[in-house]
Amino acid sequence: MIAVRTTQFDHLDPDMINLGIGQPGFDLLPLSIMRRAAAARLAEGDTTLLNYGYEKGDGRFRVALARFLERHYDAPIDAETLMTTAGATQALDMICTYFSAPGDTVFVEEPSYFLALRIFADHGLNVVGLPTDEEGLDVDALAQAVERETPAFVYLVPTFQNPSGVTLSAPRRQRLLQLSREHDFYVVADEVYHLLNYTADEVPPALGSLVDSEDGARVLSVGSFSKILAPGLRLGWLQAAPPLLERLTGSGLLDSGGGLSPFVSNLVRVVLDRGWQEAHLSFLKETYERRLRTLDAALRRHLGDRVSYRAPDGGFFFWVALSPDSDARRLLPAAQAHNVGFHPGTKFSSQGGLQRYMRLCFAFYDEERLETGVARLAQVVDAS
């Protein structure tokens, strides 16, 4: 009998601990919250949620989202700067379609989110990696690069970056926006981890909170409920100045199919309005902080000075460096034979580099499994 697949990870070997999986654990998915939200919204007897959606997204949902973001961004948010998307990935794909053309150059961080690199390749874009350090993107390197060539956009994950975990400093954010105005390129800010701060005393303002200002006029900020509620909802948002959003809302895609995710956004509006998202976010942050500390302690205990890394203050990931002559790709088959997995660093490089690095995620597994996974990984590193 042929097995019927329903999700990306419904085939997981129960003996395998794959620290490469970058999503909330199955035990953290809010089934009860969504059941209550669906019951409440459907009980209203309103059929509009089953109709074609408004191109920008359901207005009541966007108002509720704006209020939610205001509390967490500590800045006024206009619902008219928000557009509903089917997750962050779909938003990135639409940005590529309407703000670039095949053959255009885009600048990214080195390292960068590997699936964004896949999307850029799908659109035939020329991807150029720029260096990063403990303060995020090297804006001096960016300033030199834009003197040679103006990109269609600069893509970055400014807060708790995937995979490195670093956060772009406030002065660098200002310099980035200044360069975008001077050289006429867009800033695509993937801010899906911005709300997941566990230990940082302060996080610089989200770039999305600036889209109403002159500084943020060229910002396209992407957000998602995948990391703070559930990835299967396929619900996110794009935040930008209204003239930029008009390029998307006037597209044939939305003219034909209507606004994105009208049914799901109606349910999530209930989650936002009733405070359930706030409560769930607090629960997630407490859980993720424990898991972060567990992975940090396990790495120090089992691998010690054989690896180097900087424990993140938020997000999902540790960016771990092996010895300078190591290649994590060659280590992976042996790790999988020991029932442990990770993502090798080369996946996050636009230049085929970063061989000595691996990305480990602490969000998917509980503390016991994280401890066991790192112990297995240490056996593989010791034997290499």
ABEGO torsion letter per residue (X at the ends): XBBBBABAAAABBAABBBAABBBBBAAABBAAAAAAAAAAAAAAGBAAAABBBBAAEBAAAAAAAAAAAAAAAGBBBBAAABBBBBEAAAAAAAAAAAABBBGBBBBBBOBBBAAAAAAAAAAGBBBBBBBBBAAEBBAAAAAAAAAABBBABBBBBABGBOAAGBBBBAAAAAAAAAAAAAAGBBBBBBAAAAABBAABABBBBBAAAAAABAAAAABBBBBBAAAAABAAAGBBBBBBBAAAAAAAAABAAAAAAEBBGAAAAAAAAAAAAAGAAAAAAAAAAAAAAAAAAAAAAAAAAAAEAABBBBBBABEABBBBBBBAABBAAAAAAAAAAAGBBBBBAAAABAAGBGAABBBBBAAABBAAAAAAAAAAAAAAAAAX
